[in-house]
């Protein structure tokens, strides 16, 4: 077997995990470049820039705010914290939701934020774990890097400090794994019961996502893998949308602020679209923390509409806040080199 064939085989074995971490770079680098767009917040519909204060005003007026991220970008997580603190400084109590935690882990998150002592602590027992270590174990993050954990724990700590409601929004990891392996038709009744059924996004959206899957995986993509990935994608978006709508119903007017990968709100579809389907009355704000492109690109490229079939999907996001990238290496370059 050639080196390229072996690389492709390994790539496909890792594909479901790569999908769930969409937005992550594969090769870290300290290279940074100048760009006139860095730091700008741009409204994609008008093309006009706005300041942070104006952005916070729009957030405060919304029912649901998406702070879309590239998961491994430290700048994105710092800006998320900045915006949440700005809402709190206005006297608001935003509800904080995470793609990276599932609905079944909400109790662990809320219990940590509440600061309530465990039964062992109440009865004078000693624990070898700090509250943070216990939460990390409960959430299954022991094997993840401290860097990844700190990105999200700083937001959990902010929620604890200000006693904000908090929730995990995604499907359980086991269900995501099963969907990526056997698809919806292969689930048993208990597994299937955990899925949320919603509107069909349509054939053009499916073709759009197939193209994105191939692009995100260096041009590779074939059935039935693409079909299973698409089913997993929709099931996750449906579950997150249902979680957001439920939390918004009890938020007492404060916005639900959702921390998730940029892809889950692109073109006001996926999570955004299903929330609108479930509750059209909710006012949503779609902000992408947008890494600048590897090669310099004009603003028009970022704001360009996408058309697939008969559907004009419009720009990718309502608002873009331009940041540095985590890295400037093309993760597909090595895989796409011709074999010798």
C-alpha positions as CSV (number, residue, x, y, z in Angstrom):
1,X,0.0,0.0,0.0
2,X,1.4,3.4,-0.9
3,X,2.1,6.1,1.6
4,X,-0.8,8.2,0.2
5,X,-3.2,5.3,0.4
6,X,-2.2,4.7,4.1
7,X,-2.7,8.4,4.8
8,X,-6.1,8.3,3.2
9,X,-7.1,5.2,5.2
10,X,-6.1,6.8,8.5
11,X,-7.9,10.0,7.5
12,X,-11.2,8.2,6.9
13,X,-10.9,6.4,10.2
14,X,-10.6,9.8,11.9
15,X,-13.3,11.5,9.8
16,X,-16.2,11.5,12.3
17,X,-14.0,13.1,15.0
18,X,-12.8,15.7,12.6
19,X,-16.3,16.5,11.7
20,X,-17.3,17.1,15.3
21,X,-14.4,19.4,15.7
22,X,-15.1,21.3,12.6
23,X,-13.4,24.7,12.7
24,X,-10.2,23.2,14.3
25,X,-6.9,23.5,12.6
26,X,-4.7,20.4,12.3
27,X,-1.2,21.9,12.5
28,X,-0.5,24.7,15.0
29,X,1.8,27.5,14.0
30,X,2.9,30.8,15.4
31,X,2.9,32.6,12.0
32,X,0.7,35.7,12.0
33,X,0.1,38.2,9.3
34,X,-1.1,41.7,8.9
35,X,-4.6,42.3,7.4
36,X,-6.6,45.5,7.2
37,X,-9.7,43.6,8.4
38,X,-8.3,42.4,11.7
39,X,-10.3,43.7,14.6
40,X,-13.2,44.9,12.4
41,X,-16.8,43.9,13.1
42,X,-18.8,44.0,9.9
43,X,-22.5,43.7,9.2
44,X,-22.6,41.4,6.2
45,X,-25.9,42.8,4.9
46,X,-24.8,46.5,4.9
47,X,-21.1,46.0,4.6
48,X,-20.7,48.6,7.4
49,X,-18.4,48.3,10.4
50,X,-19.6,48.7,14.0
51,X,-17.9,49.0,17.3
52,X,-18.0,46.6,20.3
53,X,-20.5,48.8,22.2
54,X,-22.9,48.7,19.3
55,X,-22.4,44.9,19.0
56,X,-23.2,44.5,22.7
57,X,-26.4,46.6,22.2
58,X,-27.5,44.2,19.5
59,X,-26.7,41.3,21.7
60,X,-28.7,42.7,24.6
61,X,-31.8,43.2,22.3
62,X,-31.7,39.6,21.0
63,X,-33.3,36.4,22.5
64,X,-30.6,34.1,21.2
65,X,-27.0,35.1,20.4
66,X,-24.5,32.8,18.6
67,X,-20.8,33.4,19.3
68,X,-19.4,31.2,16.6
69,X,-15.9,30.1,16.9
70,X,-13.0,28.1,15.6
71,X,-12.6,25.8,18.5
72,X,-8.8,26.1,18.8
73,X,-8.5,29.8,18.4
74,X,-7.6,31.5,21.7
75,X,-8.6,34.9,20.5
76,X,-12.1,33.7,19.8
77,X,-12.5,32.4,23.4
78,X,-11.1,35.7,24.8
79,X,-13.7,37.7,22.8
80,X,-16.5,35.4,23.9
81,X,-15.6,36.1,27.5
82,X,-15.3,39.8,26.8
83,X,-18.8,39.9,25.3
84,X,-20.4,37.9,28.1
85,X,-18.8,40.2,30.7
86,X,-20.1,43.2,28.8
87,X,-23.7,41.8,29.1
88,X,-23.3,41.1,32.8
89,X,-21.9,44.7,33.3
90,X,-25.2,45.9,31.8
91,X,-27.1,44.1,34.6
92,X,-28.1,41.2,32.4
93,X,-28.0,37.5,33.3
94,X,-27.4,35.7,30.0
95,X,-28.0,32.0,29.8
96,X,-24.8,30.2,28.6
97,X,-24.9,27.2,26.3
98,X,-22.2,25.0,24.8
99,X,-21.9,22.8,21.7
100,X,-19.0,21.0,23.4
101,X,-21.2,19.6,26.2
102,X,-24.2,17.4,25.7
103,X,-27.7,17.7,27.3
104,X,-27.0,14.9,29.8
105,X,-24.0,16.8,31.2
106,X,-26.1,19.9,32.0
107,X,-26.6,18.8,35.6
108,X,-22.9,18.6,36.2
109,X,-22.4,22.1,34.7
110,X,-25.3,23.6,36.7
111,X,-24.3,21.9,39.9
112,X,-20.7,23.3,39.6
113,X,-22.0,26.8,38.9
114,X,-24.4,26.6,41.9
115,X,-21.4,26.1,44.2
116,X,-23.3,23.6,46.4
117,X,-21.2,21.3,48.4
118,X,-21.3,17.5,47.9
119,X,-22.7,15.2,50.5
120,X,-19.1,14.2,51.4
121,X,-18.1,17.8,52.0
122,X,-21.2,18.5,54.0
123,X,-20.3,15.6,56.3
124,X,-16.7,16.6,56.7
125,X,-15.2,14.0,54.3
126,X,-12.1,14.8,52.3
127,X,-12.0,14.5,48.5
128,X,-8.7,14.1,46.6
129,X,-10.2,16.2,43.7
130,X,-10.8,19.9,43.6
131,X,-14.2,21.0,42.3
132,X,-12.7,21.8,39.0
133,X,-11.0,18.4,38.7
134,X,-14.2,16.7,39.6
135,X,-16.1,18.6,37.0
136,X,-13.5,17.9,34.3
137,X,-13.8,14.2,35.1
138,X,-17.6,14.3,35.1
139,X,-17.5,15.9,31.7
140,X,-15.0,13.4,30.3
141,X,-12.3,15.9,29.6
142,X,-9.5,14.3,31.5
143,X,-7.7,13.3,28.2
144,X,-8.1,16.6,26.5
145,X,-5.3,19.2,26.7
146,X,-5.3,21.7,29.5
147,X,-5.4,24.4,26.8
148,X,-8.6,23.1,25.4
149,X,-10.1,22.7,28.8
150,X,-9.2,26.3,29.9
151,X,-10.9,27.7,26.8
152,X,-14.3,26.6,28.1
153,X,-13.6,26.4,31.8
154,X,-13.0,30.2,31.9
155,X,-16.6,30.7,30.6
156,X,-17.9,28.1,33.1
157,X,-16.1,30.1,35.9
158,X,-17.7,33.3,34.7
159,X,-21.1,31.6,34.9
160,X,-20.3,30.5,38.5
161,X,-19.1,34.0,39.5
162,X,-22.3,35.6,38.3
163,X,-24.6,32.7,38.9
164,X,-25.7,32.4,35.3
165,X,-27.8,29.4,34.1
166,X,-25.7,27.1,32.0
167,X,-26.4,24.1,29.8
168,X,-25.0,21.5,27.4
169,X,-26.8,21.5,24.1
170,X,-25.5,18.6,22.0
171,X,-26.3,15.0,21.5
172,X,-24.5,12.5,23.7
173,X,-21.2,11.4,22.3
174,X,-22.3,7.8,22.0
175,X,-25.3,8.7,19.8
176,X,-23.1,10.8,17.6
177,X,-20.7,7.9,17.3
178,X,-23.5,5.5,16.4
179,X,-25.0,7.8,13.8
180,X,-21.6,8.2,12.1
181,X,-21.2,4.4,12.0
182,X,-24.7,3.1,11.1
183,X,-26.9,6.1,10.3
184,X,-30.4,6.7,11.6
185,X,-31.8,3.4,10.2
186,X,-29.2,1.4,12.2
187,X,-30.2,2.8,15.6
188,X,-32.1,0.8,18.1
189,X,-35.4,2.2,19.5
190,X,-33.8,3.7,22.6
191,X,-31.1,5.4,20.6
192,X,-33.6,6.7,18.0
193,X,-35.8,8.1,20.8
194,X,-33.1,10.5,21.7
195,X,-33.2,12.2,18.3
196,X,-35.2,15.4,17.8
197,X,-37.3,15.3,14.6
198,X,-37.6,18.6,12.7
199,X,-38.0,20.1,9.2
200,X,-36.1,18.7,6.3
201,X,-33.4,21.3,5.3
202,X,-33.9,20.4,1.6
203,X,-31.9,19.0,-1.2
204,X,-29.9,22.1,-2.0
205,X,-28.8,22.3,1.6
206,X,-27.7,18.7,1.5
207,X,-25.6,19.4,-1.6
208,X,-24.2,22.5,0.1
209,X,-23.1,20.4,3.1
210,X,-21.7,17.6,1.0
211,X,-19.5,20.2,-0.7
212,X,-18.4,21.5,2.7
213,X,-17.7,18.1,4.0
214,X,-15.5,17.4,1.0
215,X,-13.8,20.7,1.3
216,X,-13.2,20.2,5.0
217,X,-11.7,16.8,4.3
218,X,-9.3,17.7,1.6
219,X,-11.6,16.8,-1.3
220,X,-12.4,13.3,-0.2
221,X,-16.0,12.2,0.2
222,X,-18.1,9.3,-1.0
223,X,-21.3,7.5,-0.1
224,X,-22.4,6.1,2.2
225,X,-20.0,8.0,4.5
226,X,-21.3,11.4,3.4
227,X,-24.9,10.3,4.0
228,X,-24.1,9.2,7.6
229,X,-22.1,12.4,8.2
230,X,-25.0,14.5,7.0
231,X,-27.5,12.6,9.2
232,X,-25.2,13.1,12.2
233,X,-24.9,16.8,11.3
234,X,-28.6,17.4,11.2
235,X,-29.3,15.3,14.3
236,X,-26.8,17.4,16.3
237,X,-28.2,20.7,15.0
238,X,-31.8,19.6,15.8
239,X,-30.8,18.6,19.3
240,X,-29.0,21.9,19.9
241,X,-31.9,23.9,18.5
242,X,-34.3,22.2,20.8
243,X,-32.0,22.8,23.8
244,X,-31.8,26.5,22.9
245,X,-35.5,27.0,22.5
246,X,-36.2,25.3,25.9
247,X,-33.7,27.5,27.7
248,X,-35.0,30.6,26.0
249,X,-38.4,29.9,27.3
250,X,-37.2,30.3,30.8
251,X,-34.6,33.0,30.4
252,X,-36.7,35.9,31.8
253,X,-35.8,38.1,28.9
254,X,-32.0,37.6,29.1
255,X,-30.4,36.3,25.9
256,X,-29.3,32.7,25.5
257,X,-25.7,33.0,24.5
258,X,-24.6,29.9,22.6
259,X,-20.9,28.9,22.2
260,X,-20.5,26.8,19.1
261,X,-18.5,26.2,15.9
262,X,-19.2,28.7,13.1
263,X,-20.5,26.0,10.8
264,X,-23.5,25.4,12.9
265,X,-25.0,28.8,12.0
266,X,-23.7,29.4,8.5
267,X,-26.2,31.0,6.2
268,X,-28.7,31.2,9.1
269,X,-29.3,27.5,8.7
270,X,-28.5,24.5,10.8
271,X,-29.0,25.4,14.5
272,X,-30.2,28.9,13.6
273,X,-32.7,27.7,11.0
274,X,-34.1,25.0,13.3
275,X,-34.5,27.4,16.2
276,X,-36.5,29.7,13.8
277,X,-38.6,26.7,12.8
278,X,-39.4,25.8,16.4
279,X,-40.1,29.4,17.6
280,X,-40.3,32.0,14.8
281,X,-40.8,34.7,17.4
282,X,-37.3,34.5,18.8
283,X,-34.9,37.2,17.7
284,X,-31.6,35.6,16.8
285,X,-28.2,37.3,16.3
286,X,-25.6,35.4,14.3
287,X,-22.0,36.5,15.0
288,X,-19.0,34.6,13.6
289,X,-15.6,35.2,15.1
290,X,-14.0,35.0,11.7
291,X,-10.4,34.0,11.1
292,X,-8.8,35.8,8.2
293,X,-8.0,33.6,5.2
294,X,-4.6,32.0,4.8
295,X,-4.0,34.3,1.8
296,X,-5.1,38.0,1.9
297,X,-8.7,38.4,0.7
298,X,-10.9,41.4,0.1
299,X,-14.0,42.0,2.3
300,X,-16.2,41.2,-0.6
301,X,-15.0,37.6,-0.6
302,X,-16.1,37.1,3.0
303,X,-19.5,38.7,2.4
304,X,-20.3,36.9,-0.9
305,X,-23.6,35.0,-1.1
306,X,-23.6,31.2,-1.8
307,X,-26.0,29.7,-4.3
308,X,-26.6,26.0,-4.7
309,X,-29.2,24.8,-7.2
310,X,-32.2,27.1,-7.0
311,X,-31.3,28.4,-3.4
312,X,-29.5,31.6,-2.6
313,X,-28.1,30.9,0.8
314,X,-26.8,34.5,1.3
315,X,-23.7,35.4,3.2
316,X,-22.3,33.0,5.7
317,X,-23.1,35.0,8.8
318,X,-24.9,38.2,9.9
319,X,-21.9,39.7,11.7
320,X,-18.2,39.0,11.2
321,X,-15.5,39.9,13.8
322,X,-12.2,39.4,12.1
323,X,-9.4,37.7,14.0
324,X,-6.0,36.1,13.4
325,X,-6.0,32.4,12.5
326,X,-4.7,29.8,14.8
327,X,-2.4,28.7,12.0
328,X,-1.6,29.6,8.4
329,X,-0.7,26.1,7.1
330,X,-2.9,24.3,4.6
331,X,-3.8,21.0,6.4
332,X,-4.5,19.4,3.0
333,X,-1.2,20.4,1.3
334,X,0.7,17.3,2.4
335,X,-2.2,14.9,1.7
336,X,-2.7,16.3,-1.8
337,X,1.0,16.0,-2.9
338,X,1.5,13.6,-5.7
339,X,3.0,10.3,-4.6
340,X,6.6,9.6,-5.8
